[in-house]
Amino acid sequence: MIIATASLKSIPGSPFSTSKHIEVEKDTKESHADFEKRTWKERCHVVKAGKNKGHLFIPPMMFKHAIASTAKYLSEKIPGKNRATYTKHFLSGILVVDPLELPIHVDDVDHEWLFLPSNGQKGGGSRVNKCFPVIHEWEGDAKYLILDETITQDVFEYHLRQCGQFNGLGRFRPQNGGYYGRFTVENLTWIKAE
């Protein structure tokens, strides 16, 4: 197994935003606007315990899904394997188990209001105001566990850099037609685990 630690940094003008499902119930006499004002921070991923309790984090599965979908999009062929691509190797051969904790407390996170379809579907009929958390700048280390030896350091780094450019993380990322969540790879360490 290889432990690849990537130092990632947000691209200026490409904030990170989440749209986690809100599990809080709406009060019977509460308007939609009042519900959004009261609960929008529920869309954040928040550390629940420990010294960083209340801080935001980027879930590990965001990193895993982002690089796997980048591999699918690129469909790069494996040298010497006819038409086989790296897609399935990135899907099942990489794990990300630790979140990337951010030095931002949930009480200090910025937000933005958007006028969106009420059913969450593009082109939906009725529209409502919704509020989402926005992190304008972020950086930190994401640790990828490379279980599949088909994925070399050069192949992984190429896919990760492409992931940061045109796939991204979170809500309104390029993969979904937006421009949020883009990042650069500032450094990459590649260590074979015992």
trRosetta pair geometry for C-beta under 8 A, 3 or more apart (Angstrom, degrees):
i j d omega theta_ij theta_ji phi_ij phi_ji
1 145 6.0 -13 -175 -172 118 93
1 146 6.7 150 -166 74 61 57
1 147 5.7 -18 -114 -103 91 60
1 192 7.6 130 82 -159 44 57
1 193 4.7 -21 83 47 96 119
2 145 7.5 149 79 -163 52 44
2 146 3.9 -11 61 56 104 114
2 153 7.8 -141 -173 -75 157 82
2 190 6.1 -13 -173 -167 122 80
2 191 6.8 144 -160 75 68 39
2 192 5.8 -43 -101 -99 72 54
2 193 6.9 179 -108 -1 16 86
3 143 6.3 -16 -169 -167 95 101
3 144 7.6 148 -161 77 46 50
3 145 6.2 -21 -104 -105 65 64
3 146 7.6 -155 -72 17 17 83
3 189 8.0 -2 108 105 84 95
3 190 8.0 159 80 -153 49 34
3 191 4.9 -19 60 66 94 96
3 193 5.3 85 -22 -53 103 108
4 143 7.4 149 80 -158 48 50
4 144 4.4 -19 66 64 101 102
4 145 7.9 -172 24 -80 77 16
4 146 5.7 59 -11 -25 113 115
4 153 7.5 166 -105 -121 120 76
4 156 5.9 -114 -103 143 169 152
4 188 6.3 -8 -171 -169 95 98
4 189 7.1 169 -151 83 46 52
4 190 5.4 -1 -105 -104 82 69
4 191 7.9 175 -78 25 38 65
5 141 5.4 1 -177 -172 100 116
5 142 7.4 163 -154 80 53 40
5 143 5.1 -18 -103 -103 78 75
5 144 7.7 -174 -79 23 30 70
5 188 7.2 161 81 -152 49 48
5 189 4.7 2 51 51 98 101
5 191 7.7 15 0 10 101 108
6 141 6.8 151 77 -153 41 62
6 142 5.1 -17 62 60 97 90
6 143 7.9 -180 21 -84 69 28
6 144 6.7 33 -6 -4 110 111
6 160 6.0 -139 -111 -176 155 153
6 185 5.6 -61 -163 -136 110 100
6 187 7.4 166 -154 86 44 53
6 188 5.2 -6 -106 -105 73 83
7 139 7.3 22 177 179 81 99
7 140 7.5 -131 -144 134 61 18
7 141 5.4 -33 -94 -93 62 77
7 185 7.2 102 70 -169 59 57
7 186 4.3 -65 105 66 106 103
7 187 4.1 30 30 46 122 91
7 188 7.4 -133 20 -64 74 44
8 100 7.6 -38 50 -128 122 161
8 139 6.4 -169 97 -145 55 61
8 140 6.5 -12 57 64 86 54
8 141 7.4 142 14 -108 78 25
8 142 5.7 21 -5 0 127 110
8 164 6.9 -165 -141 -101 105 129
8 183 4.8 23 -177 161 105 140
8 184 7.1 156 -154 77 59 43
8 185 6.2 -35 -100 -104 69 53
8 186 6.9 178 -100 7 14 91
9 138 7.6 -177 -147 97 45 51
9 139 4.1 0 -108 -107 75 109
9 183 6.1 152 75 -160 33 90
9 184 5.3 -19 62 57 89 91
9 186 5.2 61 -6 -40 116 120
10 14 6.2 -161 -179 83 90 87
10 15 7.1 26 -174 -121 145 33
10 16 6.1 -109 -101 -30 131 103
10 135 7.7 -164 -60 115 159 96
10 136 7.9 156 109 138 156 38
10 137 5.4 -165 59 -144 130 48
10 138 4.8 82 -27 46 122 71
10 139 6.6 -111 4 -62 76 69
10 181 8.0 -85 -126 -142 96 25
10 182 7.2 93 -158 82 64 57
10 183 5.4 -57 -100 -101 38 83
11 14 4.3 29 73 33 96 128
11 164 7.5 131 -35 164 113 98
11 182 4.3 -28 25 103 129 104
11 183 6.1 -149 -21 -98 83 24
11 184 6.1 107 -76 -28 85 90
12 137 7.7 -4 -100 -97 64 99
13 179 7.8 -32 134 138 88 122
14 168 7.2 -122 173 -119 125 129
14 179 5.8 -108 -115 148 91 79
14 180 5.8 152 -172 -135 68 31
14 181 6.5 -85 160 37 100 25
14 182 3.9 -33 158 39 162 99
14 183 7.7 -142 100 -56 129 49
15 134 5.0 26 144 -172 148 94
15 135 5.9 161 -171 77 93 45
15 136 4.8 -49 -105 -111 112 41
15 137 7.7 -62 -112 -44 75 38
15 180 5.5 -35 74 -135 63 98
15 181 7.8 -5 105 -48 39 47
16 58 7.1 -57 178 -90 149 119
16 134 7.6 142 75 -160 44 50
16 135 4.5 -18 63 62 95 105
16 138 5.5 -25 11 12 138 137
16 169 6.2 -4 -130 88 107 104
16 170 5.0 117 -165 5 76 158
16 180 6.4 134 -107 170 27 100
16 181 5.2 82 -114 -97 70 66
17 112 7.6 -52 -112 32 141 115
17 132 5.2 51 -176 143 122 122
17 133 6.2 166 -143 87 72 60
17 134 5.0 -22 -90 -102 103 64
17 135 7.1 -180 -74 19 49 72
17 170 5.3 143 66 150 46 130
17 171 4.4 -66 101 57 96 108
17 172 6.1 23 56 31 125 109
17 180 5.4 -30 18 176 101 157
17 181 7.3 -96 30 -53 65 95
18 43 5.5 165 103 149 88 86
18 44 6.0 113 61 -112 133 39
18 45 6.1 -151 -134 -11 171 90
18 132 7.3 -177 70 -169 44 97
18 133 5.9 1 44 60 87 110
18 170 5.3 -86 -81 -139 58 106
18 171 5.9 140 -135 -11 12 106
19 43 5.6 -32 -135 -159 30 119
19 132 6.1 -35 -89 -123 80 119
19 170 7.6 123 0 -176 80 76
19 171 4.2 99 -22 -80 109 129
20 42 7.0 -127 91 137 106 64
20 43 4.8 154 46 -157 78 46
20 44 6.7 -73 23 45 130 10
20 45 6.0 143 -56 -61 145 74
22 39 5.2 71 -151 151 137 128
22 42 4.4 83 -123 100 84 133
22 43 6.4 -39 -65 -64 90 74
23 42 6.9 -149 29 -177 67 132
24 38 7.8 -127 119 117 150 103
24 39 4.9 -153 61 -121 136 128
24 42 5.6 -130 0 -79 114 160
26 30 5.4 -145 -177 71 82 121
26 32 7.9 -24 -131 -103 142 52
26 35 4.8 -20 -120 -112 99 140
27 30 3.8 94 59 -19 94 118
27 35 7.5 -165 25 -90 77 93
30 34 4.9 -129 -166 88 86 119
30 35 5.1 104 136 -63 123 89
30 38 7.5 -57 -156 14 141 144
31 34 4.6 93 54 9 82 102
31 35 6.9 -141 94 -7 43 88
32 35 5.6 -56 -150 36 31 115
32 36 6.4 33 153 -20 66 104
32 128 5.5 -71 143 -157 149 136
32 129 7.7 135 119 53 107 77
33 36 5.8 -54 -150 34 30 111
33 37 6.5 30 152 -19 64 106
33 129 6.2 37 -107 60 85 121
34 37 5.6 -52 -146 36 34 113
34 38 6.2 28 156 -16 66 110
35 38 5.9 -62 -147 40 28 107
35 39 5.9 -17 169 14 66 120
36 39 6.6 -79 -129 52 20 85
36 40 5.7 42 177 -61 66 99
36 129 6.4 -155 56 106 171 87
36 130 6.0 -145 -126 -130 133 44
36 131 4.9 125 168 9 105 105
37 40 7.0 -20 -125 -11 15 110
37 131 7.1 89 -85 -3 41 153
39 42 4.8 -22 180 6 83 125
40 43 6.0 -35 -178 10 54 114
40 111 5.9 63 132 -139 142 146
40 130 7.9 142 -111 177 103 62
40 131 3.7 -45 -107 96 145 114
40 132 6.9 -124 -165 -74 107 19
40 133 7.0 151 148 -48 94 74
41 44 5.5 -28 -175 8 62 117
41 106 5.5 91 -172 176 120 106
41 109 6.9 133 -123 56 93 125
41 133 6.7 78 -120 -68 52 117
43 131 8.0 -173 10 102 140 70
43 132 5.9 -88 109 -133 160 64
43 133 5.6 -174 87 1 103 100
44 56 5.4 -84 -173 -113 116 104
44 106 5.4 165 88 -122 157 100
44 109 6.2 160 -89 13 143 172
44 133 4.9 56 -73 -16 95 163
45 56 6.3 86 72 -162 68 72
45 57 5.2 -84 113 68 108 73
45 58 6.9 115 60 -106 140 20
45 59 5.4 -137 -131 -45 164 92
45 99 7.3 -154 138 -144 133 141
46 54 6.3 -19 -170 -142 111 28
46 55 7.2 148 -152 77 66 29
46 56 6.1 -47 -97 -100 60 52
46 57 7.4 134 -119 15 13 85
46 106 5.0 -4 -108 -63 126 134
47 50 6.5 -74 165 55 121 104
47 52 4.8 26 80 108 168 93
47 53 5.6 -129 110 -112 98 31
47 54 6.6 -34 65 28 89 25
47 55 4.9 16 18 56 123 80
47 56 7.6 -118 -8 -65 84 5
47 57 5.8 91 -55 -23 86 120
47 99 7.9 -171 -84 83 88 146
47 101 6.2 27 -60 -123 132 113
48 53 6.7 -23 138 -131 19 86
49 53 5.6 -6 -134 -91 17 108
50 53 5.8 157 60 -49 51 82
52 55 4.2 -50 173 20 96 133
52 101 5.5 29 145 -171 165 144
54 105 5.0 9 132 -147 106 91
54 106 5.4 -115 -173 15 72 100
54 107 7.0 -8 179 -7 121 95
55 101 5.7 53 112 -172 130 100
55 102 6.2 -173 169 73 100 62
55 103 6.7 -44 -142 -127 127 23
55 104 6.4 113 -154 68 77 43
55 105 5.8 -60 -94 -94 57 53
55 106 7.4 -164 -117 -27 11 75
56 101 7.7 142 92 -158 44 56
56 102 4.6 -18 80 54 91 119
56 104 5.0 -13 24 78 115 98
56 105 7.6 160 -15 -136 81 9
56 106 6.2 129 -61 -76 84 70
56 109 6.3 89 -48 -79 138 129
56 133 7.7 -179 -111 153 144 152
56 135 6.9 -159 98 -73 158 136
57 99 4.0 44 162 151 133 133
57 100 6.2 155 -163 76 79 44
57 101 4.7 -39 -100 -102 102 55
57 102 6.1 -177 -94 5 39 82
58 62 5.6 -91 172 54 92 143
58 63 7.2 88 129 -42 113 96
58 99 6.2 162 73 -168 47 83
58 100 4.4 -4 50 55 103 103
58 102 7.0 82 -19 -37 85 109
58 138 7.6 114 -38 151 126 155
58 140 7.9 169 24 58 119 132
58 142 7.9 -53 87 -91 125 112
58 169 6.4 17 -156 162 131 148
58 170 7.6 -81 -129 -59 103 106
59 62 5.0 109 70 -11 81 99
59 99 5.6 -46 -118 -111 33 102
60 63 5.9 -56 -164 34 46 109
60 64 6.3 42 145 -17 75 108
60 96 4.1 -171 -174 121 94 92
60 97 5.6 23 -162 -154 168 5
60 98 5.8 118 -82 63 124 23
60 99 5.4 -98 -38 -77 80 51
60 100 7.9 130 -82 -16 60 72
60 142 7.9 146 -125 -151 69 95
61 64 5.1 -52 -141 42 43 116
61 65 5.8 40 161 -17 74 106
61 96 7.0 179 -75 73 28 106
62 65 6.2 -56 -141 41 24 104
62 66 6.1 27 157 -24 61 112
62 169 5.0 66 160 -149 122 105
62 170 6.8 17 -148 -56 141 61
63 66 5.8 -56 -144 34 26 113
63 67 6.6 14 164 -9 63 106
63 96 4.4 162 81 -130 117 179
63 100 7.5 102 -46 -18 131 117
63 142 5.0 171 -116 -166 155 142
63 144 7.1 -133 141 -82 126 94
63 169 7.3 -12 -77 -101 56 126
64 67 6.7 -66 -151 38 23 97
64 68 6.2 18 157 -14 63 115
64 94 6.4 176 -133 110 82 99
64 95 6.8 -13 -104 -148 126 32
64 96 4.5 -149 -54 24 92 107
65 68 5.7 -61 -143 42 30 111
65 69 6.0 24 162 -16 68 109
66 69 6.2 -60 -146 39 24 103
66 70 6.4 28 153 -22 61 108
66 163 5.2 95 143 -170 100 120
66 167 5.2 133 -167 127 87 128
66 168 7.0 -123 -137 92 126 23
66 169 5.7 -47 -73 -85 149 76
66 173 8.0 -96 -115 172 110 164
66 175 7.6 -146 -131 -28 76 147
67 70 5.3 -50 -147 34 36 117
67 71 6.5 41 152 -22 65 100
67 90 5.9 -132 130 -171 90 121
67 94 6.5 -56 92 98 132 161
67 144 7.5 18 12 -114 165 141
67 159 5.8 78 -161 136 93 112
67 160 6.1 -18 -111 -93 118 67
67 163 5.0 -42 -97 -84 64 156
67 167 7.9 153 -82 79 33 161
68 71 5.8 -50 -152 32 33 112
68 72 6.6 34 149 -18 63 104
68 87 7.9 72 -171 -164 70 62
68 90 4.8 171 -112 127 59 100
68 91 4.7 90 -148 -95 119 59
68 94 7.1 -161 -68 56 91 119
69 72 5.4 -47 -148 35 39 116
69 73 6.3 42 151 -21 66 104
69 167 6.1 144 90 -143 104 131
69 175 6.3 45 123 -135 140 147
70 73 5.6 -54 -147 37 32 112
70 74 6.1 25 157 -14 67 109
70 90 7.7 -104 68 161 79 162
70 159 5.5 132 110 -173 122 86
70 160 8.0 129 79 -90 160 25
70 162 5.5 142 -172 101 125 102
70 163 4.1 -85 -51 -87 159 85
70 166 7.8 123 -120 75 99 84
70 167 4.7 -84 -76 -41 99 151
71 74 6.0 -57 -140 42 29 106
71 75 7.8 98 159 -67 53 33
71 76 7.3 -78 -149 25 69 96
71 85 7.6 146 166 145 88 105
71 86 5.1 -104 -158 104 115 99
71 87 5.0 158 130 -109 100 48
71 89 7.5 -131 -176 66 154 78
71 90 3.6 150 -9 28 164 155
71 91 7.2 -134 73 -39 134 73
71 159 5.6 6 -76 -141 83 136
72 75 6.9 13 -180 -63 32 76
72 87 4.8 75 -94 -133 60 110
72 90 7.8 -128 -34 70 69 126
72 91 7.6 61 -57 -61 104 110
73 166 8.0 -141 122 104 156 114
73 167 7.2 -175 17 -83 150 109
73 175 7.9 -124 -56 -121 147 96
74 86 7.7 -5 85 53 113 113
74 159 6.8 -127 17 -114 154 85
74 162 6.3 59 -70 122 131 163
75 85 4.7 -59 -162 -127 62 157
75 87 6.3 -6 -107 -51 62 115
76 85 6.0 122 69 -152 40 90
76 86 5.3 6 69 10 95 115
76 155 7.4 -176 100 -145 148 98
76 158 7.8 71 -63 109 166 133
76 159 7.7 -117 11 -78 138 99
77 81 7.2 -171 176 67 81 90
77 83 6.5 -77 -122 -149 115 37
77 84 6.8 101 -152 76 72 46
77 85 5.6 -65 -95 -95 43 67
78 81 4.0 12 86 32 109 133
78 84 5.0 -28 33 97 115 98
78 85 6.6 160 -17 -133 83 16
78 86 6.1 129 -66 -64 91 72
78 89 7.8 96 -74 -11 130 145
78 150 6.4 -35 -125 -172 136 117
81 84 3.9 -58 134 47 118 121
85 88 7.7 111 82 7 77 78
86 89 4.9 -71 -163 48 64 117
86 90 5.7 59 143 -23 93 103
86 150 7.0 179 -123 128 82 115
86 151 6.8 95 -153 -93 117 85
86 155 6.4 179 -104 179 153 128
86 159 7.3 -120 110 -72 149 140
87 90 6.3 -67 -156 36 25 103
87 91 6.4 21 155 -19 64 112
88 91 5.3 -54 -143 37 37 116
88 92 6.2 -7 172 16 71 105
88 93 7.9 76 128 -10 59 104
89 92 7.2 -74 -137 54 20 76
89 93 4.6 -19 -176 16 61 140
89 148 4.7 -167 -161 124 90 157
89 150 4.7 -96 -129 78 149 129
89 151 5.6 169 144 -49 121 98
90 93 6.5 -48 -83 52 16 95
90 94 5.7 -9 -156 5 54 125
90 151 6.8 111 -80 -89 69 134
90 159 6.7 -146 -100 178 142 163
91 94 7.9 102 41 33 5 91
92 148 7.3 89 93 -50 73 132
93 146 6.8 21 145 -164 92 61
93 147 5.0 -146 -163 69 62 84
93 148 2.5 -28 -148 -10 142 126
93 150 6.9 -77 -125 45 176 100
93 151 5.9 162 114 -8 133 125
94 144 5.7 -20 -164 -172 108 107
94 145 6.8 145 -161 76 53 57
94 146 5.9 -17 -106 -107 80 57
94 147 6.8 -164 -79 19 28 85
94 148 7.2 -65 -44 20 65 104
94 151 7.0 12 -63 15 104 173
95 144 7.4 145 75 -164 43 57
95 145 4.3 -13 61 58 95 112
95 147 6.6 54 -4 -23 100 118
96 142 6.5 -15 -141 178 128 101
96 143 6.9 141 -139 83 75 56
96 144 5.5 -38 -84 -105 89 63
96 145 7.2 180 -79 14 35 80
97 143 7.6 -43 46 89 75 105
97 145 6.8 22 -6 -6 105 126
98 143 5.5 34 41 44 121 115
100 140 4.5 140 -172 96 108 134
100 141 7.0 -177 -122 73 101 39
100 142 5.3 -47 -67 -83 124 81
101 140 7.1 -179 63 -144 48 160
102 135 6.7 -43 -170 -140 165 153
102 138 5.6 -50 -118 -134 122 114
102 140 6.8 -116 -90 -30 62 142
104 108 5.9 -133 -167 82 77 107
104 109 5.8 87 152 -84 121 81
104 135 6.2 -164 19 -120 167 112
104 138 7.9 -72 -9 -99 127 99
105 108 4.7 74 62 13 86 105
105 109 7.5 -133 93 -32 44 80
106 109 5.8 -31 -149 -4 38 118
109 133 4.8 -5 147 -148 135 113
109 134 7.5 146 170 53 90 43
109 135 6.7 -52 -141 -76 97 81
110 133 7.2 110 78 -162 48 62
110 134 4.9 -53 96 70 98 90
110 135 7.3 148 41 -88 95 34
110 136 6.6 27 37 -27 146 100
111 131 5.3 22 170 179 128 101
111 132 6.4 161 -155 82 80 35
111 133 5.5 -52 -98 -103 79 42
111 134 6.0 143 -117 11 21 89
112 131 7.1 170 84 -149 33 62
112 132 5.9 -20 59 60 81 85
112 134 5.1 51 -10 -30 105 136
113 129 5.5 -4 -173 -170 108 107
113 130 7.2 155 -152 79 60 33
113 131 5.2 -30 -96 -95 69 78
114 129 7.2 150 77 -151 34 58
114 130 5.6 -25 64 63 85 84
114 131 7.8 158 18 -91 71 30
114 132 6.7 5 6 5 116 113
115 127 5.3 45 167 159 86 128
115 128 7.5 -167 -149 99 59 18
115 129 5.8 -34 -96 -92 64 64
116 120 7.4 27 143 -105 121 45
116 127 6.2 171 91 -149 19 89
116 128 6.8 -31 66 63 68 63
116 129 7.9 96 20 -130 75 20
116 130 5.1 -35 33 19 122 121
117 120 6.3 -128 91 -20 97 9
117 121 5.7 -79 110 61 150 56
117 122 7.0 -179 6 -108 143 14
117 123 7.0 11 -68 67 148 21
117 124 2.8 107 -165 51 136 117
117 125 7.1 90 -141 42 100 36
117 126 7.2 101 -152 78 62 45
117 127 5.7 -59 -92 -98 36 71
118 124 6.4 -139 41 129 59 138
118 125 7.8 -38 32 75 101 72
118 126 4.8 -7 5 94 127 96
118 127 6.3 -169 -33 -121 80 16
118 128 4.6 75 -93 -4 89 111
119 124 4.5 -175 45 -135 100 147
119 125 7.7 50 4 34 119 79
119 126 7.9 92 -16 55 88 84
120 124 7.1 76 47 -30 25 152
121 124 4.4 112 67 -61 84 106
124 127 7.5 135 90 -78 96 66
132 171 6.2 -99 -163 76 148 162
135 138 5.2 36 137 -47 128 117
139 186 7.5 27 -152 -9 119 142
144 156 7.4 173 99 -167 149 130
144 160 8.0 -124 -21 -88 156 130
146 151 5.4 -131 -156 85 117 123
146 156 6.5 -61 -94 -87 138 147
148 151 5.2 75 87 3 94 102
151 155 5.4 -135 -153 90 59 123
151 156 5.2 75 166 -64 105 97
152 155 4.7 93 51 10 77 104
152 156 6.8 -144 91 -6 37 89
153 156 5.8 -57 -144 38 28 109
153 157 6.1 24 160 -17 65 110
153 188 7.7 145 -166 128 97 128
153 190 4.6 -16 -109 -104 120 166
154 157 6.0 -56 -143 38 27 108
154 158 6.3 29 157 -21 63 108
155 158 5.9 -56 -149 35 27 112
155 159 6.4 22 156 -14 63 109
156 159 5.9 -62 -151 40 29 108
156 160 6.1 26 156 -19 67 110
156 188 8.0 164 108 -172 107 145
156 190 7.8 138 63 -104 139 118
157 160 5.7 -55 -142 38 31 111
157 161 6.2 31 159 -19 65 106
157 185 6.9 178 -154 120 80 165
157 188 5.5 -161 -104 43 106 172
158 161 6.1 -57 -149 36 26 108
158 162 6.4 22 154 -14 62 109
159 162 5.8 -58 -147 41 30 110
159 163 6.1 41 151 -29 65 106
160 163 5.3 -48 -147 30 32 120
160 164 6.7 31 155 -18 63 102
160 185 5.5 77 121 -73 112 141
160 188 7.3 130 71 -95 154 136
161 164 5.9 -54 -153 34 32 110
161 165 6.6 26 152 -16 63 110
161 184 7.8 13 -135 -151 77 56
161 185 5.3 -85 -87 12 76 126
162 165 5.7 -61 -149 38 34 110
162 166 6.4 -34 178 33 70 99
162 167 7.2 62 127 -9 71 107
163 166 7.8 -95 -138 55 14 61
163 167 4.5 -43 -152 41 58 130
163 168 7.7 -179 161 -32 64 24
164 167 7.4 -6 -33 48 14 86
164 168 7.1 69 -150 -87 34 51
164 182 6.0 85 170 -172 64 64
164 183 4.1 -91 -142 75 107 69
164 184 5.7 142 145 -87 149 22
164 185 6.1 -166 -9 -33 153 80
165 174 7.9 -32 128 31 46 163
165 182 6.4 35 -132 -152 23 110
166 174 4.9 -115 -166 117 48 150
166 175 7.5 104 140 -65 64 65
166 182 7.9 25 -66 -114 23 108
167 173 6.6 10 150 153 47 125
167 174 6.1 -101 -99 69 6 103
167 175 4.7 31 -150 -56 62 111
168 173 3.4 -170 91 -154 116 105
168 174 4.9 118 0 16 121 87
168 175 6.3 -148 46 -4 85 91
168 178 7.7 -101 72 82 155 95
168 179 7.9 151 -58 -172 163 25
168 180 6.5 129 167 100 147 50
168 181 3.4 104 170 100 107 99
168 182 4.7 -56 -95 -72 107 53
168 183 7.2 129 -123 0 64 80
169 173 6.0 159 50 -93 13 138
169 181 4.0 -155 59 -166 55 117
169 183 7.0 16 6 -11 112 122
170 173 5.8 130 66 -52 57 108
170 180 6.1 -76 89 123 110 114
170 181 4.3 -177 43 -87 96 129
171 178 7.5 32 141 25 54 169
171 180 6.4 4 90 79 62 146
171 181 7.5 151 53 -39 38 127
172 176 6.7 -109 -125 80 22 115
172 178 3.2 167 177 -142 67 168
172 179 7.1 -25 147 39 96 47
172 180 4.2 64 91 19 98 122
172 181 7.3 151 81 -3 65 107
173 176 5.6 77 61 22 71 96
173 178 5.6 66 34 63 11 108
173 180 5.7 -79 -81 78 50 75
173 181 4.0 -44 -100 56 98 137
173 182 7.6 144 -146 -54 80 63
174 177 7.4 92 -161 -39 35 5
174 178 6.3 -104 -70 73 32 56
174 179 6.2 48 -75 -105 81 42
174 181 7.6 -135 0 70 74 96
174 182 6.5 56 -20 -74 118 102
178 181 7.7 67 95 22 117 103
179 182 6.9 -35 179 -18 61 121
185 188 6.0 7 172 -50 122 107
